[in-house]
């Protein structure tokens, strides 16, 4: 089993956290000012008045380490960068700025890869209340994370949606890459932050994957950064709430389970990498321009649903001119 016996109230709390994260994500994307409040003003207040006490070096909390602090600020940095791209036309005209979304994502993944390599040779031990067990599973899941970075593609195809939300849409970020990411990230949480793998893994991943598939297709990275930043702010503020007491969901710390989740992540990311290389060789398309998957039905729908935005540049138009041409013909 992945987890020890789970009381019904813990599953109820997990559902409540899922709903809360999804609602806060919708609030954060509502307009420019809600995003400013949640991702800039609130973290400044928490950094000065709350986190030094709840997650500082002398707190004894499981969040009192470099990785947790780096994670929260890297997630917030991504949210701020995406917020700037969404709401400021001058920023949207800067071609170099479109490199930042994949860079933030890659750094976020690499932080976890480094952390997993760190504990690979560690014998079972408890640090700041967290149980760590290193093994070969860490190696395979780290390779899965590296492959996940290498298969990020199409960032020059990012567009800004119509409407008040001005969502950051990434049509080339296909569903199979997102699933491979989710499997890798869950395996990472299970391997490294085991007793938070339900809340910080399964629930958190669902909170961005569900909206990206069913509420605003194409917005996965925006939702991922938002829900991750919000979750990290919650954890930094209440570091022991989800690991102790009646709402805690503990791992079984079973090496067999570590192997299973890690190999699923490894196999899925190898499959995505092989498929992507095959597509590049077959189509001879540039994987960074946002043109690799333009023939897929999901790409065409996401693109056409979001491209008709007056006055907002769309680098993806260079990669998929057919829809852009139709847009101009309608005017």
GULO-334959 format. One record per residue: x, z, y negated of N, C-alpha, C in turn. Coordinates in steps of 0.2 Angstrom, whole numbers, plus 5000, padded with zeros to 4 digits. Example, Ala and Ser with C-alpha at 12.3 -4.5 7.8 and 13.67 -1.06 7.14 Angstrom:
2
506650395028506250395022506650395016506450355011506850365005506450395000
! end
This chain:
331
500450005006500050005000500450004994500249974989500649974982500550034979499950074979499950134975499650184980499750244977499550304981498750304980498450354983497750364982497550374975497050334973496850324966496150354964496150404960495450434959495050394955494350394956493950354952493950354945494150414942494250414935494850374932495350374937495950334935495750254934495350234939495150164939494650154933494250204931493850194925494250194919494750234918495250234913495550164912495750134918496150074918495650014915495050024917494549974914494449984907494450044905494350064898494950034894495550044896496150014893496149944892495849914898495849834898495349814892494749844892494249824887494549844880494849894879495149914872495649864870496149844874496649804873496349734871495849714874495549644873495249654866494849704865494549714858495049714852495549754853496049754848496449694847496549654852496749584851496349544847495649544849495249504845495249534837495249594836495349624829495949594826496549594829497149574827497149504825496749464828496749394827496149374822495749424820495149404816495349374810495849394806496049364800496749384798497049364792497749374790497749454789497249484786497349554784497349604790496949584795496949634801497549624805497849564805498549564808499049604804499049594798499549634793499449704795498849734795498749804796498949834803498849794808499049814815499749804816500049754814500749734816501249754811501049774805501649784800501449854797500949874794500749934791500749994796500349984802500350034807500950054810501350004812502050024815502550064810502450044804502950084799502750154799502050164799501850234798502050274805501950244811502150274817502850284818503250234815503950244816504250304812503950314806504150364801503950434803503250434805502950504806502750524813502750484818502550494825503050484830503350424831503750414836504450454837504750474831505350524832505150584836504550604835504350674839504150654846503650604847503450584853503850554858504350514855504750474860505550474857505650524853506350524851506850554856507450554855507950574860507850644863507650694859507550754861506850774864506350714865505750724867505650744874506150714878506050714885505550674889505250624884504750584887505150524890504750484895504950434898505150374894504850374887504950324883505650334878505950394880506550404876507150374878507150304878507750264880507750204876508350164876508450104872507950054874507750044880507349994882506649994879506350054879505650064877505650054869506150074866506150064858506249994857506749954861506849884859506249844861505849864866505249834868504749834863504649884860504049894855504249854849504849854847505049814841505149744842505349724848505349654850504649624850504149654853503449634853503149634846503349674842503049674835503349614831504049604833504349554829504049484831503849474837503449414839502849414836502449464836501749464832501849444825502349474822502449454814502649384813503149354818503349284817502749244819502349254823501749214825501249224819501149284816500649294811500949244805501549244803501849204798501649134799501749104805501649034807500949024806500449064808499749054808499449044801499749084796499349094790499749064784500349044785500749024779500948944780500548904776500748834776501448814775501748844771502448834770502948844776502748894779503048914786502948864791502348834791502148784796502548724795502848704789503148644788503948654790504148714792504848724794504948704801505248654803505248634810505648684814506248714811506648764814506248824816505648834813505248904814504948894821504848834823504448824830504948844836505548854834506048884839505948954841505648994836505649064836505149084842504549054842504149084848504449084855504749024857505049024863505649074863506049084858506549124857506349204858505849224855505549284856505349304863504949254866504749254873505349264877505849224877506449224881506849294880506849314874507249374873506849434877506149434876505749484879505849484887505849424890505949424897506649444899507149424895507849434896508049514896507649544891507749624891507549654898506949624900506749654907507249634913507549574912508049554917508649594917508849614911509449654911509349724913508749754912508549814914508449814922508249764925508149764932508849754935509349714932509949714935510349784934510149824929510449884928510349934934509749934937509549984942509549954949509849894950509849864956510249904961510749934959511149964964511050044964510550064961510350134960510050164966510250224968509950254973509350294970508850314975508250344972508450404968508150404962508250454957507750454952507650514948507150524943507450534937507350494932507550504925507050504920506950554916506450564911505750554914505650584920505050584924504850514927505350464927505150404930505650394937505350374942505750364948505950294949506650294950506950224951507250224957507150164960507450144967507750074966508350064967508649994966508749964973508749894973508749864980508849784979508849754984508949674984508349644980507749674980507149654977507249644969507649684966507849674959508249614958508649594963509049534962508549474962508149464967507649414967507149404961506949464959506449464953506849444947507449464946507849454940507949374940508049344946508149274946507449234944506949264946506249244945506149244937506449294934506349304927506749254923507349234926507849184923507549114923507249104929506849034930506249034925505949084924505349084919505549074912506149094910506449074904506649004904506948974909507148904909506548854909506048874911505448834912504948834906505148874901504748874895504848804891504348774890504348704887503848694882503948644878503448614873503348654867503848684864503748724858503648684852503848624852503748584846503048554847502648574852501948544852501448604850501748654848501348714845500948684839500248704839499848684834499448744831499148744826498748794823498048774823497548824826496848804827496448804820495948774821495448774815495048844815494748854810494348914809494748974806494449034805494749084801495349114805495249114812495849144815496449114815496449044814497149014814497549024819497349024825497649044831498248994833498849024835499448984837499248964844499248894845499048864851499648824854499748834860500348804864500048764870499848704869499548664874500048654880500648654879501148634885501248694889501048754887501148814891500548814896500648784902500148774907499948834911499348834914499148894918499548914923499948864927500348884932500948924930501248904924501748944921501549014919500949024917500749084915500649134921500349104926500249144933500949164935501449114935502149134937502449194933502349184927502549244922502249304924501549304925501149364927501449394933501549354938501849384945502549414944502949374940503649404938503549474934503149474929503149534925502849594929502349584933502049634937502549664942502949614945503449634949503949674946504149654940504649694936504349764934503749774932503449834931503449874937503249844942503249884949503949904951504449864950505049884952505449934948505249934941505649974936505250024933504650014932504250064928503650084933503750094939503250094944502650134943502650194940502050234939501650214933501950154930501550124924501350054926501450034932501349964934500549944934500149994935499449974934499249964927499350014923499150004915499649954912500249964912500749924909500849864912500649854918500749784922500049754923499649774928499049734929498549734924498449794921497949794915498149754909498849764907499049734901499149654902499249634908499349564909498649534909498149564912497449544912497149534905497349584901497149584894497349524889497849494891498049434888497849364892497849374898497749314902496949294902496549344902495849334902495649294895495849324890495649284883495949214883496649214886496949144885496649094890496249114895495949074900495249064898494849114895494149104894493849114887494249144883494049154876494349104871495049094871495349044867495949014871495748964875496248934879496848904875497448914877498048894874498348944869498049004869498349054864498649114868498949094874499149154879499749184875500249154873500849194870500649234864500149214860499949254854499549314857499149304862498849364865499249414869499749384872500249424875500649464871500949434865501349474860500849534857500249514856499849564853499649624857499449604863499249654868499849704870500449664871501049704872501249754867501249724861501449764855500949824854500249814855499749864855499849914860500049894866500149944872500749984871501249954868501949984867501850044862501450024857501250074852500850134855500450124859500050174862500450214867500950184871501350224875501850264871502150234866502650274862502350334859501650324857501250384854501050434859500850414865500650454870501050444877501650454877502050434883501950464890501550514890501450544897500750544899500350514895499550514896499450474902499750424903499650374909500050384915500450434915500950444920500850524923500450564920500250624922499550644922499350684926498650714925498150664929497550674928496950644932496950564931497250534926497250464925497850424927498350464930498950434932498750394939499150334939499050294945499850284948500050324953500750324955500850274961501450244960501650194965501850234972501850204977502050234984502750234984503150194980503850184980504050164987503750114990503850084996504250024996504850024999505349964998505049905000504549905005504249845008503749815002503449854998503049834993503449804987504049834986504549804981504749734983504849724990505049664992504449614992503849634993503249584993503149554986503149604981502949584975503549544972504149554973504749524970504749454973504649444980504749384983504149334981503549364980502949324977503149294970503449334966503649314959504249264960504749274964505249224965505049154968504649154973504349094976503949054970503549094967503049054962503449024956504049064954504449034949504848974951505148984957505448924960505048864960504348874962503948814963503848784956503748824951503648804944504248764942504848794943505448754941505548684945505348684951505448624955504948574952504348594951503848554948503948524941504248564937504448544930504948494931505448504935506048454935505748394938505348394943505048334945504648294940504348334936503948294930504448264925504948304924505448274919505748214921505948214928506248154931505748094931505148114933504648064934504448024928504248064923504048044916504548024911505148054912505748044907505548064900505148124900504848144894505348204892505348224885505748274883505348344884505548384887505148454889505048494883505448484877505348534872504948504866504748444867504348414861503548424862503348444868502648454869502348394871502648364876502448294878502448294886502748344889502848344896502148344900501648374898501048384902500448354898500548304894500048274890499548234894499648224900499248184904498748224908498848294907498448344911497748354907497248364911496548374907496548434903496848484905496848554901497248544895497848504895498148494889497748454884497448404886497048354882496448394878496148444882495548474880495848534875496348564876496648614872496848584865497148524866497448494860496848464855496348434859495848404855495348454852495248514855494848564852495148604846495848594845496148624840496548584834496548524835497048484831496648464824496048464824495748434818495748494812496248504810496348554805496648524798496248524793496448494787497048524784497548494782498148514778498648554782498548564789499048604793499448554797500048554796500448514800500448524808500448474812500448484819501048444822501548474824502148444827501948414834501448434837501248404843500948334842500748314836500548254835501048194836501648214835502248174837502248154844502048204848502148194855501448164859500948174855500348154858499948114853500148054851499848024845499147994846498947984852498247954853497747994850497748064851497148104848497248104841497848114838497948114831497748044828497847994831497547924828496847924828496447954833495747954833495447994828495848054826495648094821495648054814496148024813496147984807495647934806495547904812495047844812494347874810494147934812493547964810493447984803493947994799493948014792493747954788
! end
